[in-house]
Amino acid sequence: MKGLKDKVVIVTGGGGGIGSATCRRFAEAGAKLAVYDINNAAALAVSESISKAGGSARAYTIDLTDLNRLADIVAVTKRELGPIDVLVNNAGWDQFTPFLKTTPDLWNKIIEINLKGVLNAMYTVLPSMVERRQGRVVTVSSDAGRVGSSGEAVYSACKGGLIALSKTLAREHSRHGITFNVVCPGLTETPLFTDFLASSGNPEKLREAFVRATPLGRIGDPEDLPGAICFLACEEAAFITGQVISVSGGLTMHG
């Protein structure tokens, strides 16, 4: 992919499944990675594996819900790696629970991580992109935010909000040369999906049902996501903004 070499890329949740795969793909294209994660060991493992493979990466431990701390870490990132060219909002969390069995405390936690965390990242990184009049922002939402998902009411609301947020910022900052796009994973082999299956009472039967419902005949893998994410951050996607791409094996086909 053109135009990613030596670009400074922040990936939030970079120590997780989709995040780590995305970090590695950017590194293969020659980018300099800032691996942001609340799990220090996971972030270090990803950055060290990239460095051992000949790439460039640094790990940063951060809770995205702490705006002041995030601002400090972004400042350190810019000093150590250079101006931020790409922001990938990937971090997220959920707990599968029917809405009427949830509590306001759970709502707040889900909103803080999945919506406010992204707001904080955007608010912290965007000013320097505006100043330089260039930048790429790719937000990992979810098909739950496009078509809903049982047991994920508040999470779905947050992920739908990220789509609306990205489209709005795409309009506000088009004159600054910054693009905003969204990638929506479908069912993907992550710890969150494993927890969901475990909570069903019959994990294998549910997995088989999902596989049958997916036109491409399998559950997604974290490695299925970086291609779309990196494409939207590269030079060839310069005329794409405010768009949503579903990576779901055809499970959802909503425009």
C-alpha positions as CSV (number, residue, x, y, z in Angstrom):
1,M,0.0,0.0,0.0
2,K,1.3,3.4,-1.0
3,G,2.3,6.1,1.4
4,L,2.6,4.3,4.7
5,K,6.4,4.2,5.0
6,D,7.7,6.2,7.9
7,K,4.2,7.3,8.9
8,V,3.6,7.6,12.6
9,V,0.5,5.4,13.5
10,I,-1.3,5.2,16.8
11,V,-3.3,2.0,17.3
12,T,-5.4,2.0,20.5
13,G,-6.0,-1.5,21.9
14,G,-2.9,-2.4,20.0
15,G,-2.1,-5.3,22.3
16,G,-5.3,-7.3,21.5
17,G,-6.2,-9.6,18.6
18,I,-7.4,-7.1,15.9
19,G,-5.1,-4.4,17.3
20,S,-1.9,-6.5,17.2
21,A,-2.7,-7.8,13.7
22,T,-3.2,-4.2,12.6
23,C,0.1,-3.1,14.2
24,R,2.0,-5.8,12.4
25,R,0.4,-5.0,9.1
26,F,1.3,-1.3,9.3
27,A,4.8,-2.2,10.4
28,E,5.2,-4.4,7.3
29,A,4.4,-1.4,5.2
30,G,7.1,0.6,6.9
31,A,5.1,2.6,9.4
32,K,6.3,3.6,12.9
33,L,3.9,2.2,15.4
34,A,2.7,3.6,18.7
35,V,1.1,0.6,20.4
36,Y,-1.5,2.0,22.9
37,D,-3.0,-0.4,25.4
38,I,-4.2,-0.5,29.0
39,N,-2.4,-3.9,29.3
40,N,1.3,-3.0,29.5
41,A,2.5,-6.6,28.9
42,A,0.4,-7.0,25.8
43,A,1.5,-3.7,24.3
44,L,5.2,-4.5,25.0
45,A,4.8,-8.0,23.5
46,V,3.5,-6.5,20.2
47,S,6.1,-3.7,20.0
48,E,8.9,-6.1,20.8
49,S,7.8,-8.6,18.1
50,I,7.6,-5.8,15.5
51,S,11.1,-4.6,16.5
52,K,12.5,-8.2,16.3
53,A,11.1,-8.4,12.8
54,G,12.9,-5.3,11.8
55,G,10.1,-2.8,12.2
56,S,9.6,0.3,14.3
57,A,7.3,0.3,17.3
58,R,7.0,1.6,20.9
59,A,4.6,0.5,23.6
60,Y,2.6,3.0,25.7
61,T,0.4,2.0,28.6
62,I,-2.8,4.1,28.6
63,D,-6.4,4.1,29.9
64,L,-8.2,6.0,27.2
65,T,-10.8,7.2,29.6
66,D,-8.2,9.4,31.3
67,L,-8.1,12.5,29.0
68,N,-5.2,14.3,30.9
69,R,-3.0,11.2,30.9
70,L,-3.8,10.5,27.3
71,A,-2.7,14.0,26.3
72,D,0.6,13.4,28.1
73,I,1.1,10.1,26.3
74,V,0.3,11.6,22.9
75,A,2.9,14.4,23.6
76,V,5.5,11.8,24.5
77,T,4.6,9.8,21.3
78,K,5.2,12.9,19.1
79,R,8.5,13.6,20.8
80,E,9.7,10.0,20.4
81,L,8.3,9.1,17.0
82,G,7.2,12.4,15.3
83,P,3.9,14.0,14.3
84,I,0.9,11.7,14.3
85,D,-0.1,10.8,10.7
86,V,-2.7,8.0,11.4
87,L,-5.0,7.3,14.4
88,V,-6.7,3.9,14.5
89,N,-9.4,3.8,17.2
90,N,-9.5,0.1,17.9
91,A,-9.8,-0.3,21.7
92,G,-13.2,-1.6,23.0
93,W,-14.9,-3.7,25.6
94,D,-18.3,-5.3,26.3
95,Q,-20.1,-7.7,28.5
96,F,-22.9,-9.7,26.9
97,T,-26.1,-9.1,28.9
98,P,-29.7,-8.5,28.0
99,F,-30.6,-4.9,28.4
100,L,-33.0,-5.3,31.3
101,K,-30.4,-7.3,33.2
102,T,-27.8,-4.6,32.9
103,T,-27.2,-1.8,35.4
104,P,-26.3,1.9,35.1
105,D,-22.8,1.1,36.4
106,L,-22.3,-1.3,33.5
107,W,-23.7,1.2,31.0
108,N,-21.2,3.8,32.3
109,K,-18.3,1.4,31.9
110,I,-19.2,0.4,28.4
111,I,-19.8,4.1,27.3
112,E,-16.6,5.3,29.0
113,I,-14.5,2.7,27.1
114,N,-16.2,2.5,23.7
115,L,-17.5,6.0,23.2
116,K,-15.7,8.4,25.5
117,G,-12.4,6.7,25.0
118,V,-12.6,7.4,21.2
119,L,-13.8,11.0,21.9
120,N,-10.7,11.5,24.1
121,A,-8.4,10.1,21.4
122,M,-9.9,12.2,18.7
123,Y,-9.9,15.3,20.8
124,T,-6.2,14.8,21.7
125,V,-4.8,13.8,18.3
126,L,-6.8,15.9,15.9
127,P,-5.4,19.4,16.7
128,S,-2.0,18.6,15.4
129,M,-3.5,17.0,12.3
130,V,-5.5,20.2,11.7
131,E,-2.4,22.3,12.1
132,R,-0.5,20.2,9.6
133,R,-3.6,19.9,7.3
134,Q,-3.2,16.2,6.9
135,G,-4.1,13.0,8.6
136,R,-6.1,9.7,8.5
137,V,-8.4,8.4,11.2
138,V,-9.8,4.9,11.0
139,T,-12.2,3.8,13.7
140,V,-13.0,0.2,14.3
141,S,-16.7,0.1,15.1
142,S,-18.8,-3.0,14.8
143,D,-21.7,-4.4,12.8
144,A,-23.5,-4.3,16.1
145,G,-23.6,-0.5,15.5
146,R,-25.1,-1.0,12.0
147,V,-27.7,-3.6,12.5
148,G,-27.9,-4.2,16.3
149,S,-26.8,-7.3,18.3
150,S,-28.8,-9.1,21.0
151,G,-27.2,-8.8,24.4
152,E,-25.2,-5.7,23.4
153,A,-27.7,-2.8,23.6
154,V,-25.4,-0.2,25.1
155,Y,-22.3,-1.4,23.2
156,S,-24.3,-1.3,19.9
157,A,-25.4,2.3,20.8
158,C,-21.8,3.3,21.3
159,K,-20.6,1.7,18.1
160,G,-23.4,3.3,16.2
161,G,-22.4,6.6,17.7
162,L,-18.8,6.1,16.4
163,I,-20.2,5.8,12.9
164,A,-22.1,9.1,13.3
165,L,-19.1,10.7,15.0
166,S,-16.8,9.7,12.1
167,K,-19.2,11.0,9.4
168,T,-19.6,14.3,11.2
169,L,-15.9,14.8,11.7
170,A,-15.4,13.9,8.0
171,R,-17.5,16.8,7.1
172,E,-16.0,19.2,9.6
173,H,-12.4,18.5,8.8
174,S,-12.5,17.8,5.0
175,R,-11.0,21.3,4.5
176,H,-8.1,20.3,6.6
177,G,-7.2,17.3,4.5
178,I,-8.1,14.8,7.2
179,T,-10.2,11.7,6.3
180,F,-12.4,9.7,8.7
181,N,-13.6,6.2,7.9
182,V,-15.0,3.2,9.8
183,V,-14.3,-0.5,9.6
184,C,-17.0,-2.7,11.2
185,P,-16.0,-6.2,12.1
186,G,-18.6,-8.9,12.2
187,L,-18.2,-12.0,14.3
188,T,-14.5,-12.3,14.9
189,E,-12.4,-14.8,16.9
190,T,-11.5,-12.5,19.8
191,P,-11.7,-13.0,23.6
192,L,-15.0,-11.0,23.5
193,F,-16.5,-13.5,21.1
194,T,-15.2,-16.4,23.1
195,D,-16.9,-15.0,26.2
196,F,-20.1,-14.6,24.3
197,L,-20.1,-18.2,23.2
198,A,-19.3,-19.4,26.7
199,S,-22.3,-17.5,28.1
200,S,-24.7,-19.2,25.7
201,G,-24.9,-22.6,27.4
202,N,-24.1,-24.4,24.2
203,P,-21.1,-22.8,22.6
204,E,-20.5,-25.3,19.8
205,K,-24.1,-25.3,18.6
206,L,-24.1,-21.5,18.6
207,R,-20.8,-21.4,16.7
208,E,-22.1,-23.8,14.1
209,A,-25.2,-21.6,13.7
210,F,-23.1,-18.5,13.1
211,V,-20.9,-20.3,10.6
212,R,-24.0,-21.5,8.6
213,A,-25.4,-17.9,8.7
214,T,-22.2,-16.5,7.2
215,P,-22.1,-16.7,3.4
216,L,-18.3,-17.2,3.4
217,G,-18.7,-20.1,5.8
218,R,-16.5,-19.2,8.7
219,I,-16.0,-16.9,11.7
220,G,-13.7,-14.0,11.0
221,D,-10.1,-13.9,12.1
222,P,-8.3,-10.8,13.5
223,E,-6.0,-11.0,10.4
224,D,-9.1,-10.3,8.2
225,L,-9.3,-6.7,9.5
226,P,-5.9,-5.0,8.9
227,G,-6.2,-5.0,5.1
228,A,-9.3,-2.7,5.2
229,I,-7.8,-0.6,8.1
230,C,-4.5,-0.1,6.4
231,F,-6.1,0.6,3.0
232,L,-8.2,3.5,4.5
233,A,-5.0,4.9,6.0
234,C,-2.9,4.8,2.8
235,E,-2.4,7.1,-0.1
236,E,-4.7,5.2,-2.4
237,A,-7.7,6.0,-0.1
238,A,-7.1,9.8,-0.2
239,F,-10.5,10.5,-1.8
240,I,-12.4,8.2,0.6
241,T,-14.0,9.8,3.7
242,G,-17.1,9.3,5.8
243,Q,-17.5,5.7,4.7
244,V,-18.2,2.4,6.5
245,I,-16.8,-0.9,5.5
246,S,-18.2,-4.2,7.0
247,V,-15.7,-7.0,7.3
248,S,-18.2,-9.8,8.2
249,G,-17.9,-12.5,5.6
250,G,-21.3,-11.4,4.3
251,L,-23.1,-12.0,7.6
252,T,-24.5,-8.5,7.3
253,M,-25.1,-6.8,3.9
254,H,-26.6,-3.5,4.8
255,G,-25.7,-0.4,2.8
